[in-house]
Protein backbone atom coordinates (compact mmCIF):
# COMPACT_ATOMS: atom_id res chain seq x y z
CA UNK A 1 0.00 0.00 0.00
CA UNK A 2 1.42 3.39 -0.99
CA UNK A 3 1.11 6.27 1.46
CA UNK A 4 0.71 9.47 -0.55
CA UNK A 5 0.72 13.09 0.61
CA UNK A 6 -3.09 13.00 0.37
CA UNK A 7 -3.09 10.00 2.72
CA UNK A 8 -0.80 11.89 5.07
CA UNK A 9 -3.18 14.86 5.20
CA UNK A 10 -6.13 12.54 5.77
CA UNK A 11 -4.24 10.69 8.51
CA UNK A 12 -3.45 13.99 10.20
CA UNK A 13 -7.11 14.96 10.11
CA UNK A 14 -8.13 11.67 11.69
CA UNK A 15 -5.53 12.13 14.39
CA UNK A 16 -6.78 15.67 15.04
CA UNK A 17 -10.32 14.39 15.62
CA UNK A 18 -8.95 11.87 18.11
CA UNK A 19 -6.98 14.58 19.86
CA UNK A 20 -10.22 16.53 20.40
CA UNK A 21 -11.77 13.72 22.44
CA UNK A 22 -12.53 14.57 26.09
CA UNK A 23 -9.54 14.18 28.39
CA UNK A 24 -11.55 11.73 30.50
CA UNK A 25 -11.38 9.23 27.63
CA UNK A 26 -7.58 9.13 27.80
CA UNK A 27 -5.96 6.56 30.06
CA UNK A 28 -4.38 8.20 33.11
CA UNK A 29 -0.56 8.10 33.29
CA UNK A 30 1.12 5.98 35.94
CA UNK A 31 4.45 7.77 36.18
CA UNK A 32 6.66 10.52 34.79
CA UNK A 33 7.36 10.06 31.11
CA UNK A 34 11.07 9.65 30.35
CA UNK A 35 11.69 11.62 27.13
CA UNK A 36 15.20 12.27 25.78
CA UNK A 37 15.90 14.58 22.85
CA UNK A 38 18.66 13.25 20.59
CA UNK A 39 19.11 15.47 17.52
CA UNK A 40 17.01 18.19 15.97
CA UNK A 41 13.41 17.14 16.69
CA UNK A 42 14.05 13.41 17.14
CA UNK A 43 14.15 11.68 20.51
CA UNK A 44 13.45 8.51 22.46
CA UNK A 45 11.15 7.38 25.25
CA UNK A 46 12.10 4.69 27.74
CA UNK A 47 9.82 3.23 30.38
CA UNK A 48 9.22 -0.52 30.01
CA UNK A 49 9.54 -2.56 26.87
CA UNK A 50 11.24 -1.62 23.62
CA UNK A 51 12.74 1.84 23.25
CA UNK A 52 10.23 4.13 21.55
CA UNK A 53 11.21 6.87 19.13
CA UNK A 54 9.51 10.16 18.31
CA UNK A 55 9.69 13.09 15.95
CA UNK A 56 7.87 16.31 16.81
CA UNK A 57 8.10 19.38 14.59
CA UNK A 58 5.83 22.22 13.52
CA UNK A 59 4.28 20.17 10.74
CA UNK A 60 3.77 16.70 12.17
CA UNK A 61 4.33 14.03 14.77
CA UNK A 62 5.69 10.53 14.18
CA UNK A 63 6.13 7.80 16.78
CA UNK A 64 8.09 4.53 16.65
CA UNK A 65 6.63 1.56 18.56
CA UNK A 66 4.14 1.66 21.42
CA UNK A 67 5.54 -0.54 24.24
CA UNK A 68 2.73 -1.96 26.41
CA UNK A 69 -0.89 -1.01 27.04
CA UNK A 70 0.04 0.31 30.49
CA UNK A 71 3.02 2.39 29.37
CA UNK A 72 1.51 3.87 26.20
CA UNK A 73 -0.66 6.30 28.26
CA UNK A 74 2.49 7.53 29.99
CA UNK A 75 4.01 8.26 26.60
CA UNK A 76 0.86 10.02 25.40
CA UNK A 77 0.77 12.17 28.51
CA UNK A 78 4.39 13.20 28.03
CA UNK A 79 3.83 13.88 24.36
CA UNK A 80 0.91 16.20 25.13
CA UNK A 81 3.31 18.25 27.23
CA UNK A 82 5.45 18.78 24.14
CA UNK A 83 2.92 19.36 21.40
CA UNK A 84 -0.79 19.86 20.86
CA UNK A 85 -0.54 18.25 17.43
CA UNK A 86 -2.04 14.80 16.82
CA UNK A 87 0.17 11.82 15.98
CA UNK A 88 0.27 11.45 12.20
CA UNK A 89 2.09 8.12 12.04
CA UNK A 90 2.97 5.22 14.33
CA UNK A 91 5.62 2.91 12.90
CA UNK A 92 6.07 -0.59 14.37
CA UNK A 93 9.63 -1.93 14.04
CA UNK A 94 8.29 -5.50 14.41
CA UNK A 95 5.43 -7.40 16.03
CA UNK A 96 6.49 -8.38 19.55
CA UNK A 97 4.09 -7.26 22.32
CA UNK A 98 6.69 -5.05 24.03
CA UNK A 99 6.69 -2.98 20.83
CA UNK A 100 3.05 -3.24 19.71
CA UNK A 101 1.17 -3.87 22.96
CA UNK A 102 0.28 -0.19 23.21
CA UNK A 103 -1.04 0.04 19.63
CA UNK A 104 -4.66 -0.30 20.71
CA UNK A 105 -4.22 2.47 23.31
CA UNK A 106 -2.60 4.79 20.79
CA UNK A 107 -4.87 3.91 17.87
CA UNK A 108 -7.51 6.62 18.64
CA UNK A 109 -4.74 9.25 18.65
CA UNK A 110 -2.94 8.09 15.49
CA UNK A 111 -3.67 8.78 11.83
CA UNK A 112 -2.08 5.59 10.45
CA UNK A 113 0.05 2.69 11.66
CA UNK A 114 2.91 1.50 9.42
CA UNK A 115 4.73 -1.86 9.58
CA UNK A 116 6.35 -4.53 7.45
CA UNK A 117 3.84 -6.95 5.94
CA UNK A 118 5.46 -9.91 7.73
CA UNK A 119 5.26 -8.02 11.04
CA UNK A 120 1.49 -7.75 10.67
CA UNK A 121 1.25 -11.44 9.84
CA UNK A 122 3.38 -12.28 12.88
CA UNK A 123 1.32 -10.02 15.12
CA UNK A 124 -1.90 -11.76 14.08
CA UNK A 125 -0.38 -15.20 14.63
CA UNK A 126 1.03 -14.25 18.03
CA UNK A 127 -2.30 -12.73 19.10
CA UNK A 128 -4.17 -15.91 18.18
CA UNK A 129 -1.68 -18.03 20.09
CA UNK A 130 -2.05 -15.83 23.19
CA UNK A 131 -5.82 -15.45 22.80
CA UNK A 132 -5.24 -11.70 22.65
CA UNK A 133 -6.82 -10.81 19.32
CA UNK A 134 -9.20 -8.30 20.91
CA UNK A 135 -6.22 -6.36 22.31
CA UNK A 136 -4.59 -5.67 18.95
CA UNK A 137 -4.41 -2.74 16.57
CA UNK A 138 -2.73 -3.62 13.29
CA UNK A 139 -0.94 -1.55 10.70
CA UNK A 140 -3.10 -0.14 7.92
CA UNK A 141 -0.05 0.78 5.82
CA UNK A 142 2.40 -2.01 5.04
CA UNK A 143 5.69 -2.25 3.19
CA UNK A 144 7.70 -5.05 1.65
CA UNK A 145 11.13 -3.50 1.05
CA UNK A 146 11.07 0.24 1.67
CA UNK A 147 8.74 3.16 2.36
CA UNK A 148 9.35 6.85 2.93
CA UNK A 149 7.55 10.04 3.84
CA UNK A 150 8.21 13.62 4.83
CA UNK A 151 7.15 15.11 8.14
CA UNK A 152 7.74 18.81 7.87
CA UNK A 153 11.42 19.35 7.10
CA UNK A 154 12.39 15.79 8.06
CA UNK A 155 12.58 12.96 5.54
CA UNK A 156 11.87 9.55 7.05
CA UNK A 157 12.92 6.29 5.41
CA UNK A 158 11.68 2.89 6.57
CA UNK A 159 13.64 -0.07 5.25
CA UNK A 160 13.64 -3.85 5.48
CA UNK A 161 17.07 -5.46 5.11
CA UNK A 162 16.07 -9.10 5.58
CA UNK A 163 15.26 -11.67 8.23
CA UNK A 164 16.95 -10.99 11.56
CA UNK A 165 15.33 -10.82 15.01
CA UNK A 166 12.11 -11.80 13.20
CA UNK A 167 11.10 -11.99 9.57
CA UNK A 168 9.64 -8.47 9.64
CA UNK A 169 12.12 -6.09 11.28
CA UNK A 170 12.45 -2.61 9.81
CA UNK A 171 14.72 0.30 10.68
CA UNK A 172 13.72 3.95 10.52
CA UNK A 173 16.17 6.59 9.29
CA UNK A 174 15.63 10.28 10.02
CA UNK A 175 17.79 11.76 7.26
CA UNK A 176 18.33 15.33 8.43
CA UNK A 177 18.70 14.40 12.09
CA UNK A 178 20.97 11.51 11.05
CA UNK A 179 19.36 9.16 13.55
CA UNK A 180 18.53 5.50 12.83
CA UNK A 181 16.07 3.60 15.03
CA UNK A 182 17.01 -0.07 14.75
CA UNK A 183 14.25 -1.63 16.83
CA UNK A 184 15.47 -5.01 18.05
CA UNK A 185 18.09 -5.37 15.35
CA UNK A 186 20.45 -4.52 18.22
CA UNK A 187 20.16 -5.38 21.92
CA UNK A 188 23.05 -3.38 23.37
CA UNK A 189 25.24 -5.88 25.25
CA UNK A 190 22.36 -8.28 25.83
CA UNK A 191 21.72 -11.75 24.41
CA UNK A 192 19.67 -11.19 21.22
CA UNK A 193 16.47 -13.16 20.83
CA UNK A 194 16.28 -15.02 17.51
CA UNK A 195 12.58 -15.64 16.95
CA UNK A 196 12.85 -18.40 14.34
CA UNK A 197 9.11 -19.28 14.32
CA UNK A 198 8.46 -15.65 13.32
CA UNK A 199 11.06 -15.81 10.54
CA UNK A 200 14.16 -14.89 12.55
CA UNK A 201 17.55 -16.07 11.33
CA UNK A 202 21.06 -16.04 12.77
CA UNK A 203 22.83 -16.20 9.43
CA UNK A 204 20.67 -13.51 7.87
CA UNK A 205 20.80 -11.31 10.98
CA UNK A 206 24.58 -11.19 10.75
CA UNK A 207 24.32 -10.23 7.06
CA UNK A 208 21.74 -7.56 7.88
CA UNK A 209 24.06 -5.90 10.39
CA UNK A 210 26.91 -6.06 7.88
CA UNK A 211 24.69 -4.33 5.32
CA UNK A 212 23.30 -1.67 7.67
CA UNK A 213 26.61 -0.65 9.26
CA UNK A 214 28.17 0.96 6.14
CA UNK A 215 24.86 2.26 4.78
CA UNK A 216 24.77 5.45 6.85
CA UNK A 217 27.20 8.30 7.64
CA UNK A 218 29.94 7.55 10.17
CA UNK A 219 28.45 9.96 12.72
CA UNK A 220 24.97 8.43 12.61
CA UNK A 221 23.35 7.99 16.01
CA UNK A 222 21.66 4.61 16.45
CA UNK A 223 18.75 3.78 18.73
CA UNK A 224 18.56 0.24 20.09
CA UNK A 225 15.37 -1.61 20.93
CA UNK A 226 16.88 -2.84 24.19
CA UNK A 227 19.97 -2.28 26.29
CA UNK A 228 21.35 -3.98 29.36
CA UNK A 229 22.27 -2.35 32.66
CA UNK A 230 25.30 -0.11 32.32
CA UNK A 231 24.86 0.34 28.56
CA UNK A 232 22.81 3.07 26.85
CA UNK A 233 19.86 2.72 24.44
CA UNK A 234 21.82 4.71 21.85
CA UNK A 235 25.22 4.20 20.28
CA UNK A 236 27.43 4.18 17.20
CA UNK A 237 28.18 1.91 14.28
CA UNK A 238 30.74 0.10 16.46
CA UNK A 239 27.85 -1.36 18.44
CA UNK A 240 26.39 -2.86 15.27
CA UNK A 241 29.69 -4.50 14.44
CA UNK A 242 29.94 -5.75 18.02
CA UNK A 243 26.65 -7.61 17.74
CA UNK A 244 27.64 -8.81 14.27
CA UNK A 245 30.75 -10.35 15.80
CA UNK A 246 28.60 -12.08 18.44
CA UNK A 247 26.58 -13.78 15.72
CA UNK A 248 29.78 -14.70 13.91
CA UNK A 249 30.99 -16.42 17.10
CA UNK A 250 27.63 -18.20 17.48
CA UNK A 251 27.83 -19.48 13.92
CA UNK A 252 31.38 -20.69 14.55
CA UNK A 253 30.16 -22.70 17.56
CA UNK A 254 27.44 -24.31 15.45
CA UNK A 255 29.85 -25.08 12.60
CA UNK A 256 32.34 -26.74 14.93
CA UNK A 257 29.56 -28.81 16.50
CA UNK A 258 28.44 -30.03 13.09
CA UNK A 259 31.98 -30.88 12.04
CA UNK A 260 32.49 -32.79 15.28
CA UNK A 261 29.33 -34.80 14.67
CA UNK A 262 27.53 -33.41 17.71
CA UNK A 263 23.77 -33.50 18.03
CA UNK A 264 21.69 -30.35 18.22
CA UNK A 265 21.11 -30.92 21.94
CA UNK A 266 24.85 -31.17 22.53
CA UNK A 267 25.52 -27.98 20.61
CA UNK A 268 22.82 -26.00 22.41
CA UNK A 269 24.04 -27.05 25.86
CA UNK A 270 26.56 -24.21 25.67
CA UNK A 271 26.46 -21.99 28.78
CA UNK A 272 28.94 -19.24 27.91
CA UNK A 273 30.71 -17.75 24.94
CA UNK A 274 34.23 -16.34 25.16
CA UNK A 275 34.23 -12.56 24.74
CA UNK A 276 30.55 -12.25 25.64
CA UNK A 277 30.38 -13.51 29.22
CA UNK A 278 29.45 -9.97 30.31
CA UNK A 279 26.23 -10.02 28.28
CA UNK A 280 23.04 -9.43 30.25
CA UNK A 281 19.44 -10.36 29.68
CA UNK A 282 18.41 -13.98 29.18
CA UNK A 283 21.43 -16.36 29.04
CA UNK A 284 19.33 -19.17 27.53
CA UNK A 285 19.18 -17.11 24.34
CA UNK A 286 22.78 -18.12 23.65
CA UNK A 287 21.78 -21.76 23.30
CA UNK A 288 18.71 -20.71 21.35
CA UNK A 289 20.86 -18.80 18.85
CA UNK A 290 23.29 -21.71 18.50
CA UNK A 291 20.34 -24.01 17.86
CA UNK A 292 18.94 -21.76 15.13
CA UNK A 293 22.38 -21.49 13.52
CA UNK A 294 22.78 -25.27 13.79
CA UNK A 295 19.48 -25.79 11.97
CA UNK A 296 20.29 -23.26 9.26
CA UNK A 297 23.76 -24.68 8.64
CA UNK A 298 22.36 -28.20 8.58
CA UNK A 299 19.99 -27.23 5.78
CA UNK A 300 22.91 -25.84 3.77
CA UNK A 301 24.94 -29.05 3.97
C-alpha positions, 0 to 999 in steps of 0.5 A: 500500500502506498502512502501518498501526501493525500493519505498523510493529510487525511491521517493527520485529520483523523488524528486531530479528531482523536486529539479533540476527544474529552480528556476523561477518555484518555488513560491516566498516566502511571508515572513521569514520562522519560523523554530524551531529545537526541538530535534536531526534533528526534528523541526517544522514550524509555519506560518498560519494553522496547525503546520508543522513538519520536519526531515532533516538529511544527508540521507533524508528529511521528512515533516509533513503537508503542511498548505496552498497554500500560506504558503507552498512556504515559508516553501520550501524557508526556507527548501532550506536554510537548505538542498539541498536534495529533500523531500522524504516524505510528511505525512498528519496528516488528510485532512483539508485544513489548513494541506493539502492545500499546497500539490499541491504546494509541490507535484513537490518537494516530492517523495511520500505523505502518509496519512490514507486511510480515510483522502484521502477519506475525502479530496476528499469529502471536495474538491468536496463540495468546488469545489476545486478538481483541487487544490488537491494533494492526498496521493499515499501511504495510511495506515489503522492502522500503517506504518513505515520507516527509514530516515537515522538514524531516525525511523519514525512510523505513527499510527492510534489510532481511530476516533478523530478530524476526522476519519483519524487522524494519529500521527507521532513518531520520535523514536530516537528524541523522538518527537511525532507530534499529528496533530489536536489530540490536540489543546493546550488550544483551543476548539477542532473541532469535525468533525463528518461528516468526522468521528470525535467522542467525545467518541472515541477521549477521548479514543484515548488520553487515549491510546496515553498518556501512549504509549510513554516515559515520556519525549516525546515532543509532537507537537500540530496541533494548539495552542492558544495565550499564549500557545506553539505548543509543550508540554508534556503528561500532555497536552494530559491528559488536553484535555482528561479531557475536553472531559470527561467534555463534555461527562458529560454535554451530559449525564446529559442532556439526563438524564434530558430529555433535547433536543439536542438543549437545551444541545448544548445551553451551552456557557461555561464549568467550568474549561475551560472558558480560552479556546481560538479559536472558542467558538461555538465548545463547543456546537458542541462537546456537540451535537456530544457527545449527538448523540453518547450517544443517539445511545448507549441507 
